[in-house]
Structure formats: structure tokens, C-alpha cells
Amino acid sequence: MCQMMTVQFESQKRELEKSLRVKKDKKKETMTIRMKQKQQSLTSHMVTKQSEQMLDLLAQKKQDLRKELERNWRHR
């Protein structure tokens, strides 16, 4: 009888360990997905910001070149 309870206990213990392992793996997977999404969002934000800055710089350069061309055209 005692041996039967020990076998039953070991079986329950393995099932519990398996259940905990599955939960842990699922939590780890969820955290990994969240971290990847966060990193992707941060990267996207950074690229957008850099793109806006580059467009601003290009617009300023274009304006500077127009002014320079106007000055050179007037001095002819």
C-alpha cells in the first residue's frame, strides 16, 4: 500500500513539474515576444525621428542653396 502511494505521489509530482515547466516556458515565450515588440517599436520610432531630421536638414540645405543661387545670379 505504501509503495502504491509512493508511485502515485511520484506520478503527481512529475505531472506538477511538467505543468510548472510548461507555464514557465509559456511565460518566457510571452516575455520574449513582448521584448521583441518593444524593441521593434523603439527601432521604428528612432527611424521615424531620424527620417524627419534628415528631411529637415535636406529642406534647410535646399533653402540655403536657393539663397546662394539668388545671390550669385544677382551679382552677374
Secondary structure, DSSP 8 states (H G I E B T S, - for coil): -HHHHHHHHHHHHHHHHHHHHHHHHHHHHHHHHHHHHHHHHHHHHHHHHHHHHHHHHHHHHHHHHHHHHHHHHHT-
